Each structure stands twice: as C-alpha cells, then as structure tokens.
Amino acid sequence: MSIANSPLSINEKTGDFTHVAVFDYTDIQDNATDANQAVIATIPAGGAVELCYVYEDVALAGTSDITLDVGTTTGDPDEFIDALDVDGLSAPAYNTGDAFTTAEGEANKLILAGATSTATDIVAEWNGTVANLTAGRVIIGLRILNPGRFTK
C-alpha cells in the first residue's frame, strides 16, 4: 500500500482537516528514520499550521516502541508532533510539538506554528523497531492556513 498524501477536495475541506496522510504498517517501515522522512504536505508561502492530529486507526502490532515526529526541520522535525509514542496512544493526540507546546500559556488564543514566507514541506519521521511491525494504520490530519488563495 502506498501512503495517501494529498490535499483534500473542496467538499472535504469544509470539515476539520485540509491535508491527511495515512500510513499503514508497511508505509511506516518504508519511511522510518531521518534518512527516510516522508513529505506529507506543504505549507504555502504566507501560510501556517493550525492543527496536527494523530490517530491510531488500527493498533500497531509486533513492537512497542514506535514514535512519530512531524515538522518542517528535516534534521529534527518536531515542530508539530514531538516523539509521540504512537503505539502507546489511548486517545488521539494533537499539537504536541515544540512550536505548539511553547505556547501553552496562551489559553483561549489561536496558536499557529510553522508560519513561513516561502513554501515549506512538512515531513513525518517514524522511529523505533519498525521492522517488527505486523499490523497497524495511523492517520495524520493537518489544518493548514493558506492566505495566498485570496491573491488575484
């Protein structure tokens, strides 16, 4: 199976996410470590990330130390999700990355992360003993703001 990695249609965008990436256990194996990061979306010029949400749709099986980083810094992509213990999730997790957690004191305010003046890729990096995985599927949902869509 290949990673589902594309912007959502206009009808789908009226909901909660603008971009979704779905990784089954073989995709996680194929995209493990910083040498094999997967580009899952792009922040457009002038854009920012409002939400990064991770849901373990089908439990990962065969190992117990799988972590996920999501961000824009390929050396350590942890702006949106940082070292999330995916196989240990009891509920979905969101906005656990460095760029979001530093703003936790801003209660009741919209927190944006990854704001950029140029288009910037968002990458997912899987770590742990991924070779032992035998089952699982993880969904990463993003809500990316794109003010450039209003330019003429």
FENRATA-V359579 format. One record per pair of residues at least 4 apart in sequence whose ideal C-beta (glycine too) atoms are under 8 Angstrom apart, sorted by the first residue. I is the first residue (numbers start at 1). J is the second residue. Records with the same first field share a line. If there is no record, write none. Layout:
# FENRATA-V359579
I = J, J
This chain:
# FENRATA-V359579
1 = 24, 26, 27
2 = 27
3 = 21, 22, 23, 27, 31, 38, 40
4 = 20, 21, 22
5 = 21, 38, 39, 40, 41
6 = 19
7 = 13, 18, 19, 41
8 = 12, 13, 15, 17, 18, 19, 20
9 = 13
10 = 14
12 = 17
13 = 18
16 = 51, 53, 141, 143
17 = 51, 53, 141, 142, 143
18 = 142, 143, 144, 146
19 = 40, 41, 141, 142, 144
20 = 139, 140, 141, 142
21 = 38, 40, 41, 124, 139, 140, 142
22 = 27, 57, 137, 138, 139, 140
23 = 27, 28, 31, 38, 124, 126, 137, 138, 139, 140
24 = 28, 58, 136, 137
25 = 29, 60, 61, 62, 133, 134, 135, 136, 137
26 = 30, 133
27 = 31, 38
28 = 32, 60, 66, 126, 130, 133, 136, 138
29 = 130, 131, 133
30 = 36
31 = 36, 37, 38, 124, 125, 126
32 = 36, 125, 126, 127, 128, 130
33 = 125, 126, 127
34 = 74, 75, 76, 125
37 = 74, 77, 123, 124, 125
38 = 123, 124, 125
39 = 121, 122, 123
40 = 70, 122, 123, 124, 140, 142
41 = 121, 122, 142, 144
42 = 119, 120, 121, 122
43 = 47, 48, 49, 72, 114, 116, 119, 120, 121, 122, 144
44 = 119, 144, 146, 148
45 = 116, 117, 118, 119, 148
46 = 116, 117, 146, 147, 148
47 = 115, 116, 144, 145, 146, 147, 148
48 = 112, 113, 114, 115, 116, 144, 145
49 = 79, 80, 112, 113, 114, 122, 142, 143, 144, 145
50 = 110, 111, 112, 143, 144, 145
51 = 94, 95, 141, 142, 143
52 = 70, 80, 81, 94, 95, 97, 100, 140, 141, 142
53 = 92, 93, 94, 95, 140, 141, 142
54 = 68, 70, 81, 84, 86, 89, 92, 93, 94, 138, 139, 140, 141
55 = 92, 138, 139, 141
56 = 60, 86, 87, 89, 92, 136, 137, 138
57 = 137, 138, 139
58 = 135, 136, 137
59 = 87, 135, 136
60 = 66, 86, 87, 133, 135, 136, 138
61 = 133, 134, 135, 136
62 = 132, 133, 134, 135
63 = 87, 128, 129, 130, 132, 133
64 = 87, 88
65 = 85, 87, 128, 129
66 = 85, 86, 87, 126, 127, 128, 129, 130, 133
67 = 83, 84, 85, 86, 126, 127, 128
68 = 81, 83, 84, 86, 124, 125, 126, 127, 138, 140
69 = 76, 77, 78, 81, 82, 83, 84, 97, 124, 125, 127
70 = 77, 78, 79, 80, 81, 97, 122, 123, 124, 125, 140
71 = 76, 77, 78, 79, 80, 81, 82, 97, 98, 99, 114, 122, 123
72 = 77, 79, 114, 116, 120, 121, 122, 123
73 = 77, 78, 79
74 = 123
77 = 122, 123, 124, 125
78 = 82, 83, 97, 98
79 = 97, 98, 99, 100, 113, 114
80 = 95, 97, 99, 100, 113, 114, 122, 142
81 = 93, 95, 96, 97, 140
82 = 96, 97, 98, 101
83 = 127
84 = 89, 93, 96
85 = 89
86 = 138
87 = 128, 136
89 = 93
95 = 100, 101, 111, 113
96 = 100, 101
97 = 101, 113
98 = 102
99 = 103, 113, 114
100 = 104, 111, 113
103 = 109, 111, 113
106 = 111
112 = 145
114 = 120, 122
116 = 120
122 = 142
124 = 140
126 = 130
